[in-house]
Amino acid sequence: MTSRVDGPLKVTGRAKYGVDNNFPGMVYGYVVLSTIAHGEIEAMDVTAAKSTPGVIGVYSPFDPLELRTATSPLLGETWVPLQDKEVTYYGQPIGFVVAETFEQARDAAMLIEVSYRERPALTSLRDGLASAEDAPPAMDGAPPSITVLADGVESIEDALAASPVVVEATYSTATQNHAAMEPHSAVAVWGAEGLTMYSGNQGAYLQAAELATALEQDPSSVHSVNPFVGGAFGGKGRTAVPAFLAAAAAKVLGRPVKAALSREQVFTATANRPATVQKISLGADTDGRLIAVRHDSWSSTPMDRSFVEPTSHGTSREWYATQNLAISQKMVPLNIPPTTFMRAPGEAPGSFALESAIDELAVALNMDPIELRLRNSSTAPPGNDLQWSSKHLDECFQIGAARFGWPNRAPRGRTEGDWLVGLGTATAMFPALRFPASVEVSMRADDTAVVATSGSDPGTGLLTVLSLVGAESLDITPEQITPKLGDSALPPGGLSGGSTATASVGSAIMIAAAKVIDDLLALASSPGAPFDGREVSYADGRVLADGAAMSFGEVLAAVDRSSISAMGSSAPGEEMTKHSFSSFGAQFCEVRVHKWTREARVSRLLGVFDAGRIINAKAARSQIMGGMIWGVSAALHEGLEIESNGRLANGDFASYLVPVNADIPDIDVHFVEYPDTLHNSVGARGVGEIGTVGMAAAIANAIYNATGTRVRHIPIVIEDLLD
């Protein structure tokens, strides 16, 4: 198995993250946050802060930095702080203090006195449901409500009424934070050629574009560098508040500025996963064939309505074959921190509701939950003529059932001493997407090659993928490849999000490699070259002709060239009009609930996945395991608690629960490998997010199997299981 090429740097502390960069004359910034959830700033008394030793700048809406709304090619507009006096959530960035040391900046920030004209705040999703609005169209342009009806059926209500077996329930999921290991930070340095920004993000060229528009600079004068990112999960797709403020302050002060959010500030000054409420109705015949699926969803959203969690569109729209389907997505604007993409946005919380409902239908039918899922497996999304390009979900369930001992599952669980033991399962699906990406491949005279793109590796293993796909495409060893990414000066490499990076960048690598090999062969047979006028071919990193062979490096050296390069670009194309694309999986878990304390413990996990070709089995397994752990966390641990005044009651790592080693058992991961070359030339589909999908439902289903208690919200806590 291939280990991460950046692994040694990370485990020895030699990997340099954004905040690790230091420069002569550097000063430090500290972000000031609001202490109300809704209102207007009437005044900010900064006198004491400005007179504090070491302070060299205090900025606010009354004395703002020069910034404008930011935009990027892929994500559109991004909010920029200090542009007005309006406060729409507790913990909103409203000021920035710069001093000679971090401690001086922090202490001075505490001295700023803010006066507000406070207004009533709405912070509860439940309380706001009555004022829900239709969500905007989905990213693919789909309307907020979609209905597919069989011939002769006039409404989804009629279809449900005609179904012999119906289950209906309402489910809810909590607000969550990405909780990445690396807090959002930035180091901004201005020079003769413009701005250089060191800040963790999910796409260097996207951050450079946002900074250029916010600062009204020519894009060529903004350079974003992020070779290492300490986790992102969607939370670093947009430029962070510290980057905007540090860049603008550094320009004014003429000195490098470093700014980093505290762990508590990360919970409000960045963005979170929205809370959801979902009502699902399933109608089936007595054999378990779905007749009707209705999935109505409500998502919290901040007052700017910038992001909605697409739960019904991310699951019921595609997962099961049904004659009749109706989905709707509404949003509830609240005075809460921003919301954004978070690992499997839509699919993760949506699958908790849908897969819990499927389990409830299996109980109502007295049918095995796996059998019910197999009977309703789709060949294409309902109402869509584009069949799945490659789908082996049935095989995932069959292999998983055998590996996990599912045939021995008792309908009402079993007892082992003081523990009630139950098994649960769920379907996992995540769309197979691609973003436009470009890669440069360079072959060098020392028989090495460079594969370079501006994409990001926030822990996903993309740097290693560059080595592996590059080596395969050039027919050399991975050790001969130097992969480069995380630099906006490199070709635009898409976004490390949406489980797209391997398919997007890998396809571009193959195109660039083919071009550079063609150019090498033309060079090798050109006048005066070693194979002048001869018919040449390429294999194993060598140029071949009439029994003679030279390595590509020897050819370049012979013609006095240090390197030869070519660019490759790839984007979704005509294939998107011919098939539907997704990755698939079957989740299994065993849960133990203590008879007396009602403590729930996950004791076994298995995931079997159909994700196309697996490029690096070791890294892919790690990604899936991480996703499954996220599912455990969502089911039993994570949930931000928002008080009525908008303050987060548990917005820090002391109170916001995530799993520790003692919470996670051994995890078994298995892949059924069927390369999906209809989706992309590499044949790979994403694995970064699908591991999260379905796991929370599998755990809730296992708890029901063990105890007979159906919990329809997450996280599930001890109080939910008390008799």
DOVO-954999 format. One record per residue (C-alpha): residue in one letter; y, x, z. Coordinates in nm, 2 decimals. Example, Ala and Ser with C-alpha at 12.3 -4.5 7.8 and 13.67 -1.06 7.14 Angstrom:
<nodes>
rest v u w
a -0.45 1.23 0.78
s -0.11 1.37 0.71
</nodes>
This chain:
<nodes>
rest v u w
m 0.00 0.00 0.00
t 0.35 0.11 -0.07
s 0.59 0.17 0.22
r 0.96 0.11 0.19
v 1.14 0.40 0.04
d 1.42 0.35 0.29
g 1.19 0.31 0.59
p 1.22 0.67 0.71
l 1.60 0.66 0.71
k 1.60 0.33 0.91
v 1.35 0.42 1.17
t 1.51 0.76 1.24
g 1.86 0.62 1.26
r 1.98 0.80 0.94
a 2.06 0.49 0.75
k 2.43 0.44 0.73
y 2.54 0.08 0.78
g 2.90 -0.04 0.71
v 3.03 0.01 1.06
d 2.88 0.36 1.08
n 3.15 0.49 0.85
n 3.43 0.68 1.02
f 3.74 0.84 0.86
p 4.03 1.06 0.98
g 4.31 0.85 1.12
m 4.10 0.54 1.15
v 4.22 0.25 1.37
y 4.04 -0.06 1.50
g 4.09 -0.43 1.45
y 3.99 -0.72 1.68
v 3.97 -1.08 1.57
v 4.14 -1.35 1.78
l 3.97 -1.69 1.79
s 4.10 -2.04 1.86
t 4.01 -2.22 2.18
i 4.04 -2.58 2.05
a 3.84 -2.76 1.79
h 4.12 -2.95 1.61
g 4.49 -2.93 1.60
e 4.79 -2.71 1.50
i 4.91 -2.38 1.64
e 5.26 -2.44 1.77
a 5.33 -2.09 1.89
m 5.16 -1.75 1.95
d 5.32 -1.53 2.21
v 5.22 -1.17 2.11
t 5.49 -0.99 2.31
a 5.25 -0.86 2.57
a 4.99 -0.76 2.31
k 5.24 -0.57 2.10
s 5.36 -0.37 2.40
t 5.02 -0.26 2.50
p 4.95 0.11 2.46
g 4.78 0.20 2.13
v 4.86 -0.13 1.95
i 5.01 -0.08 1.61
g 4.98 -0.42 1.45
v 4.94 -0.79 1.56
y 4.90 -1.05 1.28
s 4.89 -1.43 1.30
p 4.98 -1.73 1.08
f 5.34 -1.67 1.20
d 5.33 -1.30 1.09
p 5.04 -1.31 0.83
l 4.88 -1.04 0.63
e 4.91 -1.06 0.25
l 4.60 -1.26 0.15
r 4.52 -1.54 -0.09
t 4.21 -1.76 -0.14
a 3.92 -1.56 -0.25
t 3.69 -1.64 -0.55
s 3.37 -1.49 -0.69
p 3.18 -1.56 -1.01
l 2.88 -1.70 -0.84
l 3.00 -1.87 -0.52
g 3.34 -2.00 -0.61
e 3.61 -2.01 -0.34
t 3.58 -1.85 0.00
w 3.81 -1.93 0.29
v 4.05 -1.66 0.40
p 4.19 -1.64 0.76
l 4.55 -1.66 0.88
q 4.68 -1.86 0.59
d 4.81 -2.16 0.78
k 4.85 -2.30 1.14
e 4.58 -2.56 1.11
v 4.27 -2.53 1.34
t 3.96 -2.72 1.24
y 3.70 -2.58 1.48
y 3.66 -2.40 1.81
g 3.63 -2.02 1.74
q 3.83 -2.02 1.42
p 3.99 -1.68 1.34
i 4.37 -1.72 1.41
g 4.48 -1.36 1.47
f 4.41 -0.99 1.43
v 4.51 -0.70 1.66
v 4.50 -0.34 1.54
a 4.51 -0.05 1.78
e 4.41 0.32 1.81
t 4.08 0.23 1.98
f 3.85 -0.07 1.98
e 3.91 -0.12 2.35
q 4.28 -0.12 2.32
a 4.26 -0.38 2.04
r 4.02 -0.60 2.23
d 4.22 -0.59 2.55
a 4.55 -0.66 2.37
a 4.39 -0.96 2.20
m 4.32 -1.11 2.54
l 4.69 -1.10 2.62
i 4.79 -1.33 2.33
e 4.90 -1.67 2.45
v 4.85 -1.96 2.21
s 5.01 -2.30 2.22
y 4.84 -2.59 2.03
r 4.93 -2.94 1.94
e 4.57 -3.07 2.00
r 4.42 -3.36 1.81
p 4.09 -3.55 1.88
a 3.79 -3.36 1.75
l 3.46 -3.50 1.61
t 3.18 -3.26 1.69
s 2.86 -3.47 1.71
l 2.66 -3.54 1.40
r 2.51 -3.85 1.56
d 2.85 -3.99 1.65
g 2.98 -3.92 1.30
l 2.70 -4.09 1.10
a 2.90 -4.41 1.07
s 3.17 -4.22 0.88
a 2.93 -4.03 0.65
e 3.04 -3.96 0.29
d 2.84 -3.90 -0.03
a 2.77 -3.53 -0.07
p 2.90 -3.36 -0.37
p 2.67 -3.29 -0.66
a 2.40 -3.03 -0.59
m 2.43 -2.68 -0.73
d 2.22 -2.78 -1.03
g 2.46 -3.08 -1.09
a 2.22 -3.34 -0.95
p 2.40 -3.65 -0.81
p 2.38 -3.72 -0.43
s 2.15 -4.02 -0.50
i 1.85 -4.02 -0.74
t 1.61 -4.31 -0.80
v 1.30 -4.31 -1.01
l 1.11 -4.64 -1.05
a 0.79 -4.74 -1.22
d 0.81 -4.99 -1.50
g 0.86 -5.34 -1.36
v 0.98 -5.22 -1.01
e 1.34 -5.32 -0.94
s 1.41 -5.13 -0.62
i 1.26 -4.87 -0.38
e 1.25 -5.15 -0.12
d 1.03 -5.36 -0.35
a 0.80 -5.06 -0.40
l 0.77 -5.00 -0.02
a 0.71 -5.37 0.04
a 0.43 -5.37 -0.21
s 0.26 -5.07 -0.05
p -0.05 -5.15 0.16
v 0.03 -4.87 0.41
v 0.38 -4.77 0.51
v 0.52 -4.52 0.76
e 0.88 -4.49 0.84
a 1.06 -4.25 1.08
t 1.38 -4.06 1.15
y 1.38 -3.69 1.20
s 1.65 -3.44 1.31
t 1.70 -3.07 1.30
a 1.94 -2.86 1.50
t 2.23 -2.64 1.39
q 2.11 -2.28 1.36
n 2.27 -1.93 1.33
h 2.14 -1.66 1.10
a 2.12 -1.42 1.40
a 2.11 -1.11 1.18
m 2.06 -0.78 1.37
e 2.38 -0.64 1.22
p 2.70 -0.82 1.32
h 2.95 -0.88 1.05
s 3.18 -0.58 1.02
a 3.40 -0.38 0.78
v 3.56 -0.05 0.73
a 3.85 -0.05 0.48
v 4.00 0.26 0.32
w 4.28 0.27 0.07
g 4.33 0.56 -0.16
a 4.49 0.66 -0.49
e 4.24 0.46 -0.69
g 4.25 0.15 -0.46
l 4.04 0.00 -0.19
t 3.70 0.11 -0.08
m 3.52 -0.14 0.15
y 3.22 -0.06 0.36
s 3.07 -0.39 0.47
g 2.72 -0.54 0.47
n 2.68 -0.81 0.21
q 2.43 -0.97 -0.02
g 2.59 -0.85 -0.35
a 2.84 -0.57 -0.37
y 3.01 -0.68 -0.69
l 3.06 -1.03 -0.55
q 3.23 -0.89 -0.24
a 3.45 -0.67 -0.46
a 3.55 -0.97 -0.67
e 3.64 -1.18 -0.36
l 3.85 -0.89 -0.22
a 4.02 -0.83 -0.55
t 4.13 -1.20 -0.57
a 4.23 -1.22 -0.20
l 4.44 -0.91 -0.22
e 4.57 -0.98 -0.57
q 4.43 -0.64 -0.70
d 4.28 -0.55 -1.03
p 3.91 -0.57 -0.99
s 3.87 -0.21 -1.11
s 4.06 -0.10 -0.80
v 3.83 -0.25 -0.55
h 3.51 -0.07 -0.46
s 3.24 -0.23 -0.23
v 2.97 -0.01 -0.08
n 2.68 -0.14 0.12
p 2.36 0.07 0.07
f 2.21 -0.07 0.40
v 2.24 -0.42 0.54
g 2.11 -0.52 0.88
g 1.99 -0.87 0.78
a 2.17 -1.14 0.61
f 1.96 -1.45 0.54
g 2.25 -1.62 0.35
g 2.50 -1.54 0.62
k 2.65 -1.24 0.43
g 2.66 -1.40 0.08
r 3.04 -1.44 0.11
t 3.29 -1.17 0.23
a 3.32 -1.18 0.60
v 3.65 -1.24 0.80
p 3.66 -0.87 0.92
a 3.66 -0.74 0.57
f 3.95 -0.96 0.45
l 4.16 -0.87 0.76
a 4.07 -0.50 0.77
a 4.15 -0.46 0.40
a 4.49 -0.63 0.43
a 4.58 -0.44 0.75
a 4.47 -0.11 0.61
k 4.70 -0.16 0.31
v 5.00 -0.24 0.53
l 4.94 0.04 0.78
g 4.83 0.31 0.54
r 4.53 0.40 0.76
p 4.16 0.32 0.75
v 4.08 0.01 0.96
k 3.74 -0.07 1.12
a 3.67 -0.42 1.24
a 3.35 -0.57 1.38
l 3.28 -0.91 1.53
s 3.13 -0.93 1.87
r 2.79 -1.10 1.89
e 2.95 -1.41 2.04
q 3.22 -1.42 1.76
v 2.95 -1.41 1.50
f 2.84 -1.76 1.60
t 3.18 -1.91 1.50
a 3.37 -1.67 1.28
t 3.10 -1.66 1.02
a 2.88 -1.97 0.93
n 2.57 -2.16 1.04
r 2.30 -2.38 0.91
p 2.40 -2.75 0.94
a 2.23 -3.00 1.16
t 2.05 -3.28 0.98
v 1.93 -3.63 1.03
q 1.66 -3.76 0.78
k 1.50 -4.10 0.74
i 1.18 -4.10 0.55
s 0.97 -4.40 0.43
l 0.63 -4.34 0.26
g 0.43 -4.61 0.10
a 0.07 -4.56 -0.01
d -0.24 -4.74 -0.12
t -0.55 -4.74 0.10
d -0.69 -4.44 -0.09
g -0.38 -4.24 0.01
r -0.21 -4.24 -0.33
l 0.17 -4.24 -0.29
i 0.34 -4.55 -0.43
a 0.69 -4.49 -0.29
v 0.89 -4.22 -0.13
r 1.23 -4.27 0.02
h 1.42 -3.98 0.18
d 1.77 -4.04 0.31
s 1.95 -3.74 0.45
w 2.27 -3.67 0.65
s 2.40 -3.32 0.70
s 2.68 -3.20 0.92
t 2.96 -3.02 0.73
p 3.29 -2.86 0.83
m 3.61 -3.04 0.76
d 3.66 -2.85 0.43
r 3.33 -3.00 0.32
s 3.23 -2.66 0.18
f 2.85 -2.68 0.23
v 2.59 -2.94 0.27
e 2.22 -2.88 0.36
p 2.03 -3.04 0.07
t 1.72 -3.16 0.25
s 1.61 -3.46 0.04
h 1.69 -3.29 -0.29
g 1.51 -2.97 -0.17
t 1.18 -3.14 -0.09
s 1.11 -3.50 -0.18
r 1.27 -3.47 -0.51
e 0.99 -3.24 -0.63
w 0.70 -3.21 -0.39
y 0.46 -3.50 -0.44
a 0.35 -3.72 -0.72
t 0.48 -4.07 -0.67
q 0.54 -4.37 -0.88
n 0.87 -4.45 -0.71
l 1.12 -4.22 -0.56
a 1.46 -4.27 -0.40
i 1.66 -3.99 -0.23
s 2.01 -3.97 -0.10
q 2.23 -3.70 0.05
k 2.53 -3.77 0.27
m 2.75 -3.55 0.47
v 2.94 -3.59 0.80
p 3.26 -3.39 0.82
l 3.30 -3.25 1.17
n 3.52 -3.01 1.36
i 3.25 -2.74 1.36
p 3.23 -2.38 1.24
p 3.16 -2.33 0.87
t 2.82 -2.40 0.73
t 2.64 -2.21 0.46
f 2.31 -2.11 0.30
m 2.05 -2.00 0.55
r 1.70 -1.89 0.47
a 1.54 -2.17 0.26
p 1.85 -2.40 0.27
g 1.74 -2.76 0.23
e 1.37 -2.67 0.21
a 1.33 -2.55 0.57
p 1.48 -2.85 0.76
g 1.38 -3.09 0.48
s 1.01 -2.98 0.50
f 1.01 -3.05 0.87
a 1.09 -3.41 0.80
l 0.88 -3.46 0.49
e 0.57 -3.28 0.61
s 0.58 -3.45 0.95
a 0.60 -3.78 0.77
i 0.30 -3.69 0.55
d 0.10 -3.61 0.86
e 0.20 -3.95 1.01
l 0.08 -4.11 0.69
a -0.25 -3.93 0.72
v -0.30 -4.06 1.07
a -0.21 -4.42 0.95
l -0.47 -4.38 0.68
n -0.73 -4.21 0.90
m -0.74 -3.94 0.64
d -0.76 -3.56 0.66
p -0.40 -3.43 0.62
i -0.51 -3.17 0.36
e -0.70 -3.43 0.15
l -0.39 -3.65 0.15
r -0.18 -3.37 0.02
l -0.44 -3.28 -0.25
r -0.45 -3.64 -0.37
n -0.08 -3.64 -0.42
s -0.03 -3.29 -0.57
s 0.21 -3.31 -0.86
t 0.19 -3.16 -1.21
a 0.57 -3.20 -1.24
p 0.85 -3.33 -1.03
p 0.87 -3.71 -1.02
g 1.06 -3.84 -1.32
n 1.06 -3.50 -1.48
d 0.87 -3.42 -1.80
l 0.88 -3.04 -1.74
q 0.55 -2.94 -1.58
w 0.51 -2.66 -1.33
s 0.48 -2.33 -1.51
s 0.20 -2.22 -1.28
k 0.07 -2.40 -0.97
h -0.23 -2.32 -0.75
l -0.14 -2.51 -0.44
d -0.48 -2.68 -0.42
e -0.64 -2.33 -0.41
c -0.40 -2.23 -0.13
f -0.52 -2.52 0.08
q -0.89 -2.46 0.00
i -0.87 -2.09 0.09
g -0.66 -2.16 0.39
a -0.89 -2.43 0.53
a -1.19 -2.20 0.50
r -1.01 -1.90 0.66
f -0.86 -2.10 0.94
g -1.17 -2.31 1.03
w -1.00 -2.63 0.94
p -1.33 -2.82 0.89
n -1.39 -2.78 1.26
r -1.06 -2.95 1.35
a -1.10 -3.26 1.57
p -0.88 -3.56 1.50
r -0.76 -3.56 1.86
g -0.77 -3.19 1.92
r -0.98 -3.01 2.18
t -0.96 -2.88 2.54
e -1.01 -2.53 2.65
g -0.97 -2.50 3.03
d -0.61 -2.60 3.11
w -0.50 -2.59 2.75
l -0.49 -2.87 2.49
v -0.55 -2.72 2.15
g -0.45 -2.86 1.82
l -0.44 -2.76 1.45
g -0.16 -2.85 1.21
t -0.09 -2.79 0.84
a 0.20 -2.84 0.60
t 0.29 -2.77 0.24
a 0.54 -2.50 0.15
m 0.74 -2.50 -0.17
f 1.05 -2.30 -0.27
p 1.21 -2.31 -0.62
a 1.16 -2.00 -0.84
l 1.51 -1.91 -0.94
r 1.68 -1.63 -1.12
f 2.04 -1.50 -1.13
p 2.20 -1.30 -1.41
a 2.15 -0.93 -1.34
s 2.21 -0.59 -1.51
v 2.04 -0.26 -1.44
e 2.10 0.09 -1.57
v 1.79 0.31 -1.62
s 1.85 0.69 -1.66
m 1.59 0.95 -1.75
r 1.68 1.30 -1.64
a 1.59 1.65 -1.76
d 1.42 1.72 -1.43
d 1.15 1.46 -1.51
t 1.30 1.21 -1.27
a 1.46 0.87 -1.34
v 1.74 0.66 -1.17
v 1.72 0.29 -1.15
a 2.06 0.15 -1.05
t 2.22 -0.19 -0.98
s 2.49 -0.32 -0.75
g 2.25 -0.57 -0.58
s 2.18 -0.56 -0.21
d 1.87 -0.49 0.01
p 1.94 -0.68 0.33
g 1.59 -0.59 0.45
t 1.40 -0.76 0.17
g 1.25 -0.44 0.01
l 1.45 -0.46 -0.31
l 1.52 -0.08 -0.31
t 1.14 -0.02 -0.32
v 1.10 -0.29 -0.60
l 1.34 -0.08 -0.81
s 1.11 0.22 -0.77
l 0.79 0.03 -0.84
v 0.90 -0.18 -1.14
g 1.10 0.12 -1.27
a 0.80 0.34 -1.25
e 0.57 0.09 -1.41
s 0.82 0.03 -1.69
l 0.87 0.40 -1.76
d 0.50 0.48 -1.71
i 0.57 0.74 -1.44
t 0.51 0.76 -1.07
p 0.73 0.58 -0.81
e 0.80 0.92 -0.66
q 0.99 1.02 -0.98
i 1.23 0.72 -0.94
t 1.56 0.74 -0.74
p 1.66 0.38 -0.68
k 2.03 0.30 -0.62
l 2.19 -0.02 -0.51
g 2.46 -0.16 -0.29
d 2.76 -0.03 -0.48
s 3.00 -0.24 -0.69
a 3.05 0.05 -0.93
l 2.69 0.00 -1.05
p 2.59 -0.27 -1.30
p 2.62 -0.62 -1.15
g 2.29 -0.70 -0.99
g 2.31 -1.06 -0.89
l 2.28 -1.19 -0.54
s 2.01 -1.10 -0.29
g 1.96 -1.46 -0.20
g 1.76 -1.76 -0.31
s 1.45 -1.54 -0.34
t 1.57 -1.43 -0.68
a 1.62 -1.05 -0.66
t 1.28 -0.93 -0.77
a 1.25 -1.17 -1.07
s 1.62 -1.12 -1.17
v 1.65 -0.74 -1.13
g 1.29 -0.67 -1.23
s 1.33 -0.84 -1.57
a 1.65 -0.64 -1.63
i 1.47 -0.31 -1.54
m 1.20 -0.38 -1.80
i 1.46 -0.44 -2.07
a 1.66 -0.13 -1.98
a 1.34 0.08 -1.96
a 1.23 -0.03 -2.31
k 1.57 0.05 -2.45
v 1.59 0.40 -2.29
i 1.24 0.48 -2.41
d 1.33 0.38 -2.77
d 1.65 0.59 -2.74
l 1.44 0.89 -2.61
l 1.19 0.86 -2.90
a 1.48 0.85 -3.15
l 1.63 1.16 -2.99
a 1.30 1.34 -2.98
s 1.24 1.29 -3.35
s 1.60 1.36 -3.46
p 1.70 1.66 -3.67
g 1.67 1.98 -3.46
a 1.48 1.81 -3.18
p 1.12 1.91 -3.08
f 0.96 1.64 -3.29
d 1.20 1.65 -3.58
g 1.10 1.40 -3.85
r 0.76 1.32 -3.69
e 0.63 0.98 -3.58
v 0.64 0.98 -3.20
s 0.51 0.76 -2.92
y 0.55 0.74 -2.55
a 0.29 0.72 -2.27
d 0.25 0.85 -1.91
g 0.61 0.98 -1.91
r 0.55 1.20 -2.22
v 0.66 1.19 -2.58
l 0.35 1.23 -2.81
a 0.31 1.33 -3.18
d 0.01 1.47 -3.37
g -0.16 1.60 -3.06
a 0.15 1.76 -2.91
a 0.31 1.63 -2.60
m 0.62 1.70 -2.40
s 0.74 1.53 -2.08
f 1.06 1.33 -2.12
g 1.24 1.59 -1.91
e 1.13 1.87 -2.14
v 1.25 1.68 -2.44
l 1.59 1.63 -2.28
a 1.61 1.99 -2.18
a 1.52 2.10 -2.53
v 1.81 1.91 -2.68
d 2.04 2.03 -2.41
r 2.08 1.68 -2.25
s 2.09 1.63 -1.88
s 2.00 1.26 -1.91
i 1.97 0.96 -2.13
s 2.06 0.61 -2.01
a 2.04 0.25 -2.12
m 2.15 -0.08 -1.97
g 1.94 -0.39 -1.94
s 2.06 -0.75 -1.86
s 1.86 -1.06 -1.79
a 1.95 -1.42 -1.71
p 1.78 -1.76 -1.71
g 1.74 -1.88 -2.06
e 1.54 -2.11 -2.28
e 1.24 -2.11 -2.04
m 1.43 -2.33 -1.80
t 1.42 -2.61 -2.06
k 1.04 -2.59 -2.10
h 0.90 -2.58 -1.75
s 0.97 -2.64 -1.38
f 0.93 -2.34 -1.16
s 0.84 -2.30 -0.79
s 0.64 -2.10 -0.55
f 0.38 -2.28 -0.34
g 0.20 -2.23 -0.01
a -0.02 -2.38 0.26
q 0.08 -2.33 0.62
f -0.17 -2.35 0.91
c -0.12 -2.31 1.28
e -0.30 -2.35 1.61
v -0.10 -2.46 1.91
r -0.19 -2.47 2.28
v -0.01 -2.70 2.52
h -0.07 -2.65 2.89
k -0.21 -2.96 3.06
w 0.02 -2.94 3.36
t 0.33 -2.74 3.26
r 0.34 -2.88 2.90
e 0.43 -2.53 2.78
a 0.36 -2.50 2.40
r 0.23 -2.17 2.27
v 0.14 -2.09 1.91
s -0.19 -1.91 1.92
r -0.28 -1.86 1.55
l -0.09 -1.87 1.22
l -0.21 -1.85 0.86
g -0.01 -1.88 0.54
v -0.17 -1.88 0.19
f 0.08 -1.85 -0.09
d 0.10 -1.88 -0.47
a 0.41 -1.67 -0.56
g 0.32 -1.52 -0.89
r 0.26 -1.15 -0.91
i 0.30 -0.96 -0.59
i 0.49 -0.63 -0.67
n 0.45 -0.47 -0.32
a 0.18 -0.63 -0.11
k 0.29 -0.46 0.21
a 0.65 -0.57 0.18
a 0.56 -0.92 0.06
r 0.33 -0.97 0.35
s 0.61 -0.86 0.58
q 0.86 -1.10 0.42
i 0.61 -1.39 0.45
m 0.54 -1.30 0.82
g 0.91 -1.29 0.89
g 0.96 -1.63 0.73
m 0.67 -1.78 0.93
i 0.82 -1.64 1.25
w 1.14 -1.81 1.15
g 0.94 -2.14 1.13
v 0.81 -2.08 1.48
s 1.16 -2.02 1.60
a 1.30 -2.33 1.44
a 1.02 -2.54 1.59
l 1.02 -2.41 1.95
h 1.33 -2.21 2.01
e 1.65 -2.23 1.80
g 1.93 -2.48 1.83
l 2.30 -2.44 1.87
e 2.44 -2.68 2.13
i 2.80 -2.79 2.05
e 2.99 -2.93 2.34
s 3.23 -3.23 2.30
n 3.53 -2.99 2.29
g 3.37 -2.80 2.00
r 3.27 -2.49 2.20
l 2.92 -2.35 2.15
a 2.74 -2.37 2.48
n 2.49 -2.11 2.38
g 2.67 -1.90 2.12
d 2.53 -1.56 2.22
f 2.20 -1.38 2.23
a 2.16 -1.45 2.61
s 2.14 -1.82 2.55
y 2.05 -1.87 2.18
l 1.68 -1.85 2.18
v 1.48 -1.66 1.92
p 1.12 -1.55 1.95
v 1.02 -1.23 2.11
n 0.69 -1.05 2.06
a 0.52 -1.25 2.33
d 0.59 -1.57 2.14
i 0.42 -1.46 1.82
p 0.04 -1.43 1.77
d -0.14 -1.24 1.50
i -0.04 -1.37 1.16
d -0.27 -1.39 0.87
v -0.12 -1.39 0.52
h -0.31 -1.43 0.19
f -0.18 -1.44 -0.17
v -0.35 -1.61 -0.46
e -0.21 -1.39 -0.75
y -0.14 -1.56 -1.08
p 0.14 -1.38 -1.26
d 0.40 -1.63 -1.38
t 0.52 -1.47 -1.71
l 0.66 -1.80 -1.82
h 0.93 -1.76 -1.55
n 1.01 -1.39 -1.61
s 0.86 -1.09 -1.77
v 0.76 -0.93 -1.44
g 0.55 -1.24 -1.35
a 0.68 -1.24 -0.99
r 0.84 -1.53 -0.80
g 1.02 -1.51 -0.47
v 0.86 -1.46 -0.13
g 1.16 -1.42 0.10
e 1.21 -1.78 0.20
i 0.89 -1.98 0.13
g 0.73 -1.84 0.45
t 0.98 -2.04 0.66
v 0.92 -2.36 0.47
g 0.67 -2.61 0.63
m 0.59 -2.40 0.94
a 0.80 -2.61 1.18
a 0.63 -2.92 1.06
a 0.28 -2.76 1.09
i 0.36 -2.67 1.45
a 0.48 -3.03 1.53
n 0.17 -3.16 1.36
a -0.05 -2.93 1.57
i 0.13 -3.05 1.88
y 0.05 -3.41 1.79
n -0.31 -3.31 1.72
a -0.33 -3.15 2.06
t -0.14 -3.41 2.28
g -0.10 -3.73 2.08
t 0.28 -3.69 2.12
r 0.48 -3.71 1.80
v 0.81 -3.52 1.83
r 1.05 -3.59 1.54
h 1.32 -3.34 1.62
i 1.34 -2.96 1.65
p 1.34 -2.75 1.85
i 1.06 -2.90 2.05
v 1.11 -2.83 2.43
i 0.89 -2.89 2.73
e 1.07 -3.22 2.82
d 0.96 -3.37 2.49
l 0.59 -3.33 2.60
l 0.61 -3.46 2.95
d 0.40 -3.78 2.99
</nodes>
